[in-house]
Every structure is written in C-alpha cells, then in structure tokens.
Amino acid sequence: MSTPFYVSPQQAMADRAEYARKGIARGRSLVVMQYADGIVFVGENPSRALHKFSEIYDRIGFAAAGKYNEYENLRIGGVRYADLRGYTYDRDDVTARGLANVYAQTLGTIFSSAAEKPYEVELVVAEVGETPEGDQIYRLPHDGSIVDEHGSVAVGGNAEQISSFLDREHRDGMSLAEALQLAVRALSRDTNGSEREIPAERLEVAVLDRTRPQQRKFKRIVGAQLSRLLEAGSTATEAESSDE
C-alpha cells in the first residue's frame, strides 16, 4: 500500500488561494466608488442579462467579479437573508456590515473546506447613507476576509492597477458624470499602460442614489441617460485639462 502524498496545511491553503485568484483574474474588472449623491457601480459587461451589480435591499447594493453561477448563488442568499431580517425585525436592521459578515462566514467556510473547491469570486457590498460620511463599502475576497474600503475599490481582472489609478484620481464630492468618466478611464487602461475605448453598449452602470425619494435607492443607468452622463463627464474632463 502506497503512502499518501503529504501536503502541509500552509501549502494547501496557498494553493487554494492561488487557484481562486487566477479564476477571479480571468474575469473583467469592475469599480465601485463614492460620488456626491451616493455610490456608483461601473463594469464592462457585454451581457444584458447576466448582471454584475444587483440590489440587495433598500440602501444596499451588491457587486461581484468571478464565476457567475457562484456569485449569483451568494446574491440570492443575501437577498433572502435581508428580506427575512427586515421582516422579522425592522428594515433599519438590515445593514451592509451585517450582510458582509454573513458572506464572510460563507466564503470562509467554503475556502477552508477540503471537500470542495474555493469559490472563484470577489464581492463588494455597499450601503448608501444619509450623508457621504455614512456610506459603507466592504470588499470580500475569496477567503472570506472583510476589507472596509473608502472612496473607491476595484475587483476582478487587473484590479491592482485600477485601484492605484483610482487612489490618485478619485476625490470627494465628484458629480455622477465625473465619477462615471473616471471609472471608465480606469477600466479602459490595459496592463501595458495603454488605453482602449469601451463603448456605452458594453458598460453596466448602477447607482445607490441617496437623493431618490423612494425607499429603494438602487437604480440602473442605461441607454440615453448613460450616454448623456458619459458625454458630460468627458466635457468636464476636457475642461479641467484645458484649465491646467
């Protein structure tokens, strides 16, 4: 009888993390950032049916990069958790932090289980507050850890390069058009430093807008409205460049 091949726990975890990271990196990047009136979600997505961004509850949005079937299961679980908690207690008891904790437990359990492969997903859970200071953005990598982000965050694809660009360029109080234009510029940057054009038809854009009178703050931006915002953001960027 042959002796089983031994792999140290540290090496096994490192291999699982590398497997998950490679799977996530194969997907397209997405950006979540604050602007003056809320939080905007921007990603390159040629599909009109398979969404990267979704509403979870009144003020809470969900973004994900990686394998669609895996993060869609997590999204559905999050909606059920939010609905049950809001119905059992109060709608104000449903928070992004509570949802992030639930996702962290699920991802952490799957990642540490030797019986199944780790999820190839990276999540962002965002909640818009009454003021910009009350906004919350949480990033959840494949291993179930929680990172409290401020201002902007990028996941999937070449997220590290995009995050560095956003850290330099993002500022508080940006309009929606300016934030959208910045996100598109960040997503259009290739790994070699060159830029490519992303047409509006390939963009998926949504917002959590604190100024909406409705209780539900999530809204998708499509069609003519998206085109107008991209044009306005481009005009503002050109004006800033000429002033400099």
N, C-alpha and C positions, 0 to 999 in steps of 0.2 A: 504494500500500500504506500503510495507516494505521500510525502509530507506537503500539506497545503502551503502555498507561497505566502509569506508573511509581508504585510504592508503596515507600517506604523500608522497610528491614528492621525498623526500630523500630516503624513504624506497623503493619506486617503482624503482628508479634508481639503488639502491643497489641490489635489487632482479634481475633486468635485467642484471647487470654486473656479478652477481654470476652465472646466467644461461649461459651466454656467456662463462665465464671462464671454467665452467665444460665441456661444449661442446668442447672447444679447447683442454683441458687437456686430453680428450679421444683419441685424435689423436697422431700419432707418432711425435717425436721431429725432428727438422732439425737445421742445423748450417750453418751460413754464416760468412766467415772470410776472412780477407785480407792475401795475401801472397806476395812474392816479385814482381811477374809479374801480379798481378791482384786480383781478388776476386773469391773464390771458394764456391760453394753451395753443401752441403752434407746432405743427409737424408736417413733414412731407408724406403724403398718403394718397396714392393714385386710386385707391378703392373708395367708392361712395357708400359701401355697405358695411365694411369691416372697420369700425371706428377705433381710434387710439384713445379718444377722450370721451368721457361719459359723465352724466350727472349721477351722484350717489344719493344726495339728499338736498334739502333746501339751499344750503350755502356751501355744499361740499362737492368738489369735482374730483375726477379720477383720470389719471394718465398712465399709460404703460407702454413699454418697449419690450420686444422679445417675441415669444411664440404666442400667437393669437389665442389658440384654444386654451392655453394655460392661464393667461391673464383675464380672459373672458370668464372663466370659472371663478376666479378671485373677485371680479367685478360683481358677478351675480350674488356671490356670498356676501359681499359688502352691502349691497342693496337690501338683502334680506335682513342682515344684522341691523341696519339703520332703521328700516321700517318697523321691525319688532321692538327695538328700543324706544323709538319715538311713540309707538302705540302704547307700550306698557308703561312708560314713564311720562316724558314730556318731549316735545320736539326740540327744545333747547338742550336736552341731554345728549343729543346726537352730535358729536364733535369729530373733527378731523383727527385729533390726538387719540381719541378712543378707537376710531376705525384703524388708525395706523398701528395701534397696539394689537388689534385683532389680526391684521395682516402679518405683523411681525411674528406673532406666535405661529401662524400657519406656515409661513415661509421657513422659519427657523426649524420647525419640526420636520418638514419635508427635507430640508438641506442636511440635517443631522441623521436622517434615517438611512440605513444601509440597504433597506428593502426596495427603495425606489430612487430614481434619478432626481437630482435637484431641478427645480423649476428654472427655465431659461427666461426669466422675466426681471424687470426692474420697474418699480411702481413709483408714482408720485400721487400723494393725497393732499389736496389743497382746500382751505376753507377761507372764504372772504369774510372779513369783519365789518363792523360798522364804520371803522376808520382804517387807514392803511396800517396803523400800528397794531391792529387786531388781526391782520391777515396771518394765516399759518400755512406753511408749505413743508411737507415731510417727504423725504426720499427714502425708499425702502429697497435696498439691493437684494440680490438673490438669497443671501444668507439670513435674512430676517432682521438685520440691524436697522435702526432708525436714525436718520440724519435730519436734523432741523435746519432747513435752508432759509436764507433770507435774500430777497431781491430777485434772484433768478436761479434756475437749475436746468441742466440738460442731462438726458439719459439716452442710452442706446447709441449704436454706431460709434462715431468719433466724439463722444460726449466730453472727453477731457479737453480737447482742443476748443470745442464750442464754449465750454464753461469758462476757459481762460479768456476768450474773446468777450463774453458777456460780462465778466468781472471788470474788464477795462472800460466797457462802453455803457453799461446799464447805469441809470441814475434814477433817483427818486422823483416822483411827480411827472413821469412821462405820460403823454397822451396815449390813447389806444393806437392811433395811427403810427406814432413814433415807436412804440413798443413792438408793434407788428412788423414794422420795417426793420428794426434791429434784429428781431428773431429770424426773419427771412435772410438777412445778411449773414447771420451766424450759421444758419443751416446750409447756406449755399457755399460755404467755404470747404474746399476739399482738403484732404490730408497734406497735399503738397503746397498748400497756401494759395492756390488759385481759386477763383470764384466762378460759379456756374449760375445760370438763370433757372429759377424754379417758377413755372407759370402758376397762376392762381388756381387753375384746374387741378393741380397736384397738391394743393395745400389743404390741410384740415385745420380749422381755426374755431376755437370756442372761448367764451369768457365766463367768469363769475363776476357779474356787474352789481356792485353794491347800490347803485342808483336806481335799479329796476324797482318799480312799485310792487311787483308781485313778490310773494313769499319765496318763490323759487328763483334763484339768481343765475342759474346756468342758462346759457344761450349759445347756439351755434351761429357762426358768421359765414355766410355763403353768398355766391352769386354777385349781384351788382354791389351789395354793401361791402363785400370783401374787396372787390376791385377798386371802389372809391377809397377805402382805407389805405390800400397799398399805394394808390396814386398820391393821396395826401401825405403819407409818410415819406414817399420818395421826394416830393416837393419840399418838405420840411428839411430833409437831409441835405438836399442841394442848396437850400438857403443857408444852412449852417456852414456848409463848406465854403460858400462864397464870402460869408462874413469873416471867416478865418483868413 
